[in-house]
Structure formats: C-alpha cells, structure tokens
Amino acid sequence: MSKTDTQIGFRVTSEFKARLEAQAPRERRAVSNLILKVLEEYLDAVEPEGTKPQN
C-alpha cells in the first residue's frame, strides 16, 4: 500500500462502526487501515486487468 495523502469521509451505522472497531485489533490494524485494506482488495478484484492507476 502506498502512502495516503488525501481523505474521504462517509457515514456508517453505530453497529457497523462497532464491528469495525472489534475487527481491527484482531488483525492488528487501525480501523482506517482495515477499511483501506478491504477497499483496495475489492478494487483489485473488480478492476479490469491493466487499468489500475499508476501513482
């Protein structure tokens, strides 16, 4: 994963936040890092081959 330099915000339910906060320490991650990991894995899975933007 590359260094992040921008922010994104979104709302979730209290229950969803609690689930994230419970899972993050199980993976020895911060909540924000867990979210980033999951989203990157999703995009890697659905993006057509060779279309990933280069930094």
Protein Blocks (a to p, Z undefined) as FASTA:
>chain_A
ZZdfbdcdddddfklmmmmmmmmmmnopafklmmmmmmmmmmmmmpcghiaccZZ
